[in-house]
Amino acid sequence: MKTFNQPKPVFAPHGKRAVILFHAYSGSPNDVRMLCRFLEQKEYTVYTPMFTGHGTPNPEDILNEGMHVWQEDAAAAVAYVKNQGYQEIAVLGLSMGGILAMDLLTKDETLLGGGVFCSPLFQTDNQVPINFEKYAAMVLDFADVTEQQKQTILAEVPAKVRQQLAGIEAVGQETAANLSAIKKPIFLAQGGKDQMIDPQTVFKTAAGLSHVPYTLQWYPASGHVVTVGPERKKLEQDVFAFLETLAWKE
């Protein structure tokens, strides 16, 4: 069996300004690790939590959870950072993580701002199911299961992932309907070569944020995981520039 290096959450205390970075649906804190390290160098305190069921070699661990659990995880991440003594917090996330960040921003007025990286708040054509099936086949090579067990799990993935995706989309659409509740600045990033979702969806989100300051950055050479793409250094600088505009007290 291949060795599986389990990803771990990172809490990196530095300055008094705190940023929480949420990972994607089939991802882990590794999705945002480089951005985390960059912001650490800028003296931001950064937390990259891991959603329940993620970071294991068995895709069933994700599929057995649901969006309501991950919403609780996201709220718990904010509570954790506050319990560490940080009251000034921004939240950003990749894909599903961005939906959860925006969901928080519609509900928690203590947050100073935040945003999304390639996150479909509005319903759009997507390749999430087929990509999750590829992910499941890949990680199961690391799992302690027989070939028969592996095939049984993979046979159940398509129906389960579509059911789970419906829950994710429902939260996205609810959040989109509540964008008017957001009172803080928002950062929107979108990869022009995103093949997971329709890149044009970001403009619908921007239209729903006309009542607040927002920054929309387009990365023409980047795919869905823009945080590790060819323009990630530009993204890092753009995120930092956005964060510097927020109403930090320190």
Backbone hydrogen bonds, N-H to C=O, Kabsch-Sander energy under -0.5 kcal/mol:
donor,donor_aa,acceptor,acceptor_aa,energy
2,K,141,D,-0.8
5,N,3,T,-0.6
6,Q,4,F,-1.0
10,V,48,T,-1.2
12,A,46,V,-3.2
14,H,15,G,-0.6
15,G,43,E,-0.8
18,A,16,K,-0.5
18,A,88,E,-2.3
19,V,45,T,-2.8
20,I,90,A,-2.8
21,L,47,Y,-2.5
22,F,20,I,-0.5
22,F,92,L,-2.6
27,G,24,A,-1.1
31,D,28,S,-2.5
32,V,29,P,-1.2
33,R,30,N,-0.8
36,C,32,V,-2.4
37,R,33,R,-2.5
38,F,34,M,-2.1
39,L,35,L,-2.5
40,E,36,C,-2.2
41,Q,37,R,-1.8
42,K,38,F,-0.8
43,E,40,E,-2.2
44,Y,39,L,-2.3
45,T,17,R,-3.0
46,V,12,A,-1.9
47,Y,19,V,-2.4
48,T,10,V,-3.0
54,H,51,F,-2.0
61,D,58,N,-1.9
62,I,59,P,-0.9
63,L,59,P,-2.2
64,N,60,E,-1.9
65,E,62,I,-1.9
69,V,66,G,-0.7
70,W,66,G,-1.7
71,Q,67,M,-2.4
72,E,68,H,-1.7
73,D,69,V,-2.2
74,A,70,W,-2.3
75,A,71,Q,-2.2
76,A,72,E,-2.4
77,A,73,D,-1.9
78,V,74,A,-1.5
79,A,75,A,-2.1
80,Y,76,A,-2.6
81,V,77,A,-2.2
82,K,78,V,-2.3
83,N,79,A,-2.3
84,Q,80,Y,-1.1
85,G,82,K,-1.7
86,Y,81,V,-1.7
87,Q,85,G,-0.6
89,I,87,Q,-0.7
90,A,18,A,-2.0
91,V,113,G,-1.9
92,L,20,I,-2.6
93,G,115,G,-1.3
94,L,22,F,-2.3
95,S,117,F,-3.0
97,G,94,L,-2.5
98,G,95,S,-0.9
99,I,95,S,-1.6
100,L,96,M,-2.1
101,A,97,G,-1.8
102,M,98,G,-2.6
103,D,99,I,-2.4
104,L,100,L,-2.0
105,L,101,A,-1.9
106,T,102,M,-1.4
107,K,103,D,-0.5
107,K,104,L,-1.4
108,D,104,L,-3.1
109,E,107,K,-0.7
111,L,108,D,-1.2
112,L,89,I,-2.8
113,G,89,I,-0.5
114,G,185,P,-1.6
115,G,91,V,-1.9
116,V,187,F,-2.3
117,F,93,G,-2.2
118,C,189,A,-3.1
121,L,119,S,-1.3
127,Q,196,M,-2.7
131,N,127,Q,-2.0
132,F,128,V,-2.6
133,E,129,P,-2.1
134,K,130,I,-1.7
135,Y,131,N,-2.2
136,A,132,F,-2.9
137,A,133,E,-2.1
138,M,134,K,-1.9
139,V,135,Y,-2.7
140,L,136,A,-2.0
141,D,138,M,-1.0
142,F,139,V,-2.1
143,A,140,L,-0.8
145,V,143,A,-1.8
150,K,146,T,-2.6
151,Q,147,E,-2.3
152,T,148,Q,-2.0
153,I,149,Q,-2.5
154,L,150,K,-2.5
155,A,151,Q,-1.9
156,E,152,T,-1.0
156,E,153,I,-0.7
157,V,153,I,-0.9
160,K,156,E,-1.7
161,V,157,V,-3.1
162,R,158,P,-1.7
163,Q,159,A,-1.8
164,Q,160,K,-2.4
165,L,161,V,-2.6
166,A,162,R,-1.5
167,G,163,Q,-1.1
168,I,164,Q,-1.8
169,E,165,L,-3.0
170,A,166,A,-1.8
171,V,167,G,-1.7
172,G,168,I,-2.3
173,Q,169,E,-2.8
174,E,170,A,-2.1
175,T,171,V,-2.6
176,A,172,G,-2.5
177,A,173,Q,-2.0
178,N,174,E,-0.8
178,N,175,T,-0.7
179,L,176,A,-1.2
181,A,178,N,-2.2
182,I,179,L,-1.8
186,I,213,P,-1.9
187,F,114,G,-2.4
188,L,215,T,-3.5
189,A,116,V,-1.9
190,Q,217,Q,-2.0
192,G,219,Y,-2.8
193,K,219,Y,-0.5
193,K,222,S,-2.8
194,D,191,G,-1.4
198,D,125,D,-0.9
201,T,198,D,-2.0
202,V,199,P,-1.5
203,F,200,Q,-1.5
204,K,200,Q,-0.6
204,K,201,T,-1.0
205,T,201,T,-1.5
206,A,202,V,-2.3
207,A,203,F,-2.0
208,G,204,K,-1.4
209,L,206,A,-1.6
210,S,207,A,-0.9
212,V,209,L,-1.9
215,T,186,I,-2.6
217,Q,188,L,-3.3
217,Q,215,T,-0.6
219,Y,190,Q,-2.9
222,S,219,Y,-1.7
226,V,224,H,-2.1
228,V,225,V,-1.9
229,G,226,V,-0.7
232,R,229,G,-1.7
235,L,231,E,-2.3
236,E,232,R,-2.8
237,Q,233,K,-2.0
238,D,234,K,-2.4
239,V,235,L,-2.9
240,F,236,E,-2.2
241,A,237,Q,-2.5
242,F,238,D,-2.3
243,L,239,V,-2.8
244,E,240,F,-2.0
245,T,241,A,-0.5
245,T,242,F,-1.7
246,L,243,L,-1.4
248,W,246,L,-2.1
